[in-house]
Amino acid sequence: MKYQTQKILLTGNIDDEAEHYLLWVCCQSNSLYNSALFAVRQAHAREL
C-alpha cells in the first residue's frame, strides 16, 4: 500500500519529552486502528 507521504526525521530536532510524546501518540493511533479493524472483522464474521 502506497501512502505517498514524506518522511521527516525528527531525531536531533526535538527534545526527549516531545519524542516520547510522539511515540506514545503513534502507539495510541495504531491501537485505535487495530481495535477498529478487529471490530469490523468481527461484525463481518457475524454476518457470514
N, C-alpha and C positions, 0 to 999 in steps of 0.2 A: 504494500500500500504506500503510495507516494503522497506526502502531505505538502510538499513544496514550501517547506519552512526554512528559515535561515537560522543556523546555529550561531549563537553569540557566546563566546567563552567569558565567563564571569570571574574565573579564578584570578586573584590578584587585584580585581577591581572593586571587590566588596569586602566588608568585614565579616568576621566569623558568625556573628549573630544573624546577619542578613542571609548568609549562606545556609545556616541551619534552618532558618525560617523557610527559605525557598525549597529546600529538600523536603521539609515537613509538608508544605503545601502540595508539592508534586506527589508525595506518597498518599495524601488525602484524596487528591484528584484521581489517582489510579485506583484507590479503594472504592471510591464512588462509582467509577466506570465499571469496575468488576462487579460491584453489587447490582448495578442496573442491568448489566449483561446477564448475570445469574437469574435475576427476576424475570427477564424477558424469556430466557430459555425455559425456565420452569413453567411460565404461562403457556408457552408454545407446546411443551411436552404434555401439559394437561389437556390441551385441545386435541391431541392425537389420539 
